[in-house]
Amino acid sequence: MKDKLYDDVMAEVFRDDPALAVESLNTLLEEGCTQGELLVILRQLAQAQGGISQISARAGLNEKSLYRTLSGQGNPRLSSLNAILHALGLRLAVVPLAHTPHPENAPQTSPADAAAVAA
């Protein structure tokens, strides 16, 4: 029952502040999350936008199936995840990781360039 109450509270927060919902989702993904954690926040976003019934209709998915998909143990197909995201007004995107490149991919500096930089 505690989780249900938390979901309801988060849905209300996300309904009142959609930008916070997107920021929370992106932060969760950037920091690394389990599939279950991702599905829980998507369920909370669905509740914030009218509930599972409305999202399932907009996504073209079976309502009962969507409940299972957005459970902590759900395992959605990529097509279902895309449909859910689109129904929530979101999309999947790929961005490069913010880290230094592998040495073999780093730009090569010639000895003359290195001397010019040092001077």
C-alpha positions in Angstrom: 0.0 0.0 0.0 2.9 2.3 0.7 4.1 2.1 -2.9 0.7 2.9 -4.2 0.5 6.0 -2.1 3.9 7.1 -3.3 2.9 6.6 -6.9 -0.2 8.8 -6.3 1.9 11.5 -4.7 4.5 11.5 -7.5 1.7 11.5 -10.2 0.3 14.6 -8.5 3.7 16.3 -8.4 4.4 15.4 -12.1 0.9 16.6 -13.1 1.6 20.0 -11.4 5.1 20.3 -12.9 5.6 18.4 -16.2 9.1 19.9 -16.6 10.1 18.2 -13.3 8.7 14.9 -14.6 11.0 15.1 -17.7 13.9 16.2 -15.6 13.4 13.4 -13.1 13.2 10.8 -15.9 16.3 12.1 -17.6 18.2 12.2 -14.3 17.2 8.7 -13.6 18.5 7.6 -17.0 21.7 9.6 -16.8 22.6 8.2 -13.4 21.8 4.6 -14.4 18.7 2.8 -13.3 17.1 -0.6 -13.3 14.4 -1.4 -15.8 12.0 -1.6 -12.9 12.8 1.9 -11.8 12.3 3.2 -15.3 8.9 1.5 -15.5 7.8 2.9 -12.2 8.5 6.5 -13.2 6.7 5.9 -16.5 3.7 4.5 -14.6 3.7 7.6 -12.4 3.9 9.8 -15.5 0.9 7.8 -17.0 -1.1 8.4 -13.8 -0.2 12.1 -14.0 -1.5 12.3 -17.6 -5.0 10.8 -17.1 -4.2 7.3 -16.0 -3.4 3.9 -17.5 -6.7 3.8 -19.4 -6.1 7.0 -21.3 -2.5 6.3 -22.0 -3.3 2.8 -23.2 -5.9 4.3 -25.6 -3.4 6.9 -26.9 -0.7 4.3 -27.2 -2.9 1.8 -29.0 -2.1 -0.8 -26.3 -4.3 -3.1 -24.3 -5.0 -1.6 -20.9 -4.4 -4.8 -18.9 -1.2 -5.4 -20.8 0.0 -1.8 -20.1 -0.6 -2.4 -16.3 1.7 -5.4 -16.5 4.2 -3.6 -18.7 4.5 -0.7 -16.2 4.8 -2.9 -13.2 8.3 -3.1 -11.6 8.6 -6.5 -13.2 7.5 -5.4 -16.7 9.6 -6.2 -19.8 8.3 -4.0 -22.6 9.2 -4.5 -26.2 10.9 -1.5 -27.8 7.8 -0.8 -29.9 5.6 -0.8 -26.8 8.1 1.5 -25.0 8.0 3.9 -28.0 4.2 3.9 -28.0 4.1 4.6 -24.3 6.6 7.4 -24.6 4.7 9.0 -27.5 1.4 8.7 -25.6 3.1 10.6 -22.8 4.4 13.3 -25.2 8.0 12.0 -25.0 10.4 10.3 -27.3 13.5 8.0 -27.0 16.8 9.7 -27.8 20.4 8.6 -27.9 23.2 11.0 -26.7 26.9 10.4 -26.3 28.2 9.7 -22.9 30.0 12.6 -21.3 33.5 11.1 -20.8 36.9 11.2 -22.3 37.5 9.2 -25.4 39.6 6.1 -25.5 43.3 6.9 -26.2 43.1 5.3 -29.6 40.3 7.6 -30.5 41.9 10.8 -29.2 43.2 13.4 -31.6 46.8 12.9 -32.5 49.3 15.7 -31.6 52.5 15.9 -33.5 55.7 16.9 -31.7 55.7 20.2 -33.5 52.1 20.9 -32.3 53.1 20.0 -28.8 56.1 22.3 -28.9 54.0 25.2 -30.2 51.4 24.7 -27.4 54.2 24.6 -24.8 55.8 27.9 -26.1 
